[in-house]
Amino acid sequence: MPRERNRFFLGCKTMERTKEGAWNELRQSLQRLQTDHFDLYQCHAISNEEEYRQVTAPDGALAGLRKARDEGIIGHIGVTSHSLDLLEKVRKNV
């Protein structure tokens, strides 16, 4: 990836639900792909209210992704789900 990085919009995702877990997985993905940032990083497959609560908690994955965005490690935060209701609720917290 290092040689071609500027040619791609690079996205990645995590199934982690905690700030620490998402942060650690983000760092591992950066190392594996040998890049210093992602254009998009997503909390993947929010499928129920419990996962919504975990991801949006003060120590949840979104807190870690906001920190990474503030530090310029990711450009955009995304969320995936098959529930429009959950997506709308999460959107208000990004």
N, C-alpha and C positions, 0 to 999 in steps of 0.2 A: 504493500500500500504506500510506503513512503515516496516512491518514485512517481506515482500516479495520483496522489492525494488531491491535488488541486483540480483534477478533472472530474471529480465526483461529489455529489451531495451524499454524505455518509451518515447513515442512521444505524442505530442499534437499540436493543430493548433489554428489559430485565423483568423477571418474574419475582424478584425480591420485593418484599413489602415494607421493610424497615429502612431507615436512613442509612444505617451502617452497612446493611446487606447490599443496598443499591449502590452506595458509594464504592464498596469493595469490588462489586462486579463491574462497575464502570471503569475503574482503574485497571482491572484485569483485561477488559476489552480494549482499552487504549494500548496497553502493552502488546497484546496479541496482534493487533492490527498495525502496530508501530506508527501511531499517529498521536497528535497532541490534543485533538478535539474531535467531537462529533457535531454534525450539523443538526441532528435530531436524535434525541434519546427518549425512549418510551417506557412507561409502566405498562406492561403487556398483560392482557386478558384479565381485567378487573371484572369478576364474574358474579359477585354477590355483595351484600351490605357489609359483611365482616371484612372483606378485602378492601372495600371502599374506606371503612373506618381505619384500617391499618395503614393504608397508603396516605391518607390525609391527616393522620395523627401528627402531633408535634415531632415525634421521632420516626415518622413514616417516610416512605421512599420519596414522596414529593419534596420533603424538606431537603433531602440530600440532592435531588435534582435541581432544586432552586439554587442551592449553594454552588453546584457545578456551573449552572448558567451564569450566576453572578461572577464567578471566577473565569468565565470565558471558555470553559472546558466543553460546554455544549451550547449550541445556538438556540434550539427550541426544545420544549418539553412536549411530549405527546402521550396519549393514553389510548389503549385499545380495549374494546369490550364489545360484547354482543347485545348490551343493554343500553338503549338510548337514555333511559332515566339515569343510570349510573354515570354515563358519560357526561351528561348535563351537570350532575352534582360535582363531579371531579373537575370539570372545566372551570367552575367557580373558584376552585382552590389553586389553580395553576397561576 
